[in-house]
Amino acid sequence: SNWTATYHLMQKSGASSPPCTVTAEYAIKLRRPTPTDGEIEIVARPVDVGEDRAIVEAELRAAGNVCATSRGTFVAVEPGHPAYHRW
């Protein structure tokens, strides 16, 4: 989800490199057990992209089923912010 937000913020701003982002809010809903014996797919899409933040929704799928969903808000931060390139 964070990579989806970063990519779309970079595209919107026309920047040549991705911004450093922090997670402002993140929620996960567990829908069903996730099997571990096969492929797992994560599909993320932006639902709102502003000047400095993006809201992204995602699904974790396995064996043709949605096992979990998430929604997060990611904010681009500049040098000087305490979390800038901290991880």
Secondary structure, 3 states (H helix, E strand, C coil): CHHHHHHHHHHHHCCCCCCEEEEEEEEEEECCCCCCCCCEEEEEEEEEECCCEEEEEEEEEECCEEEEEEEEEEEEECCCCCCCCCC
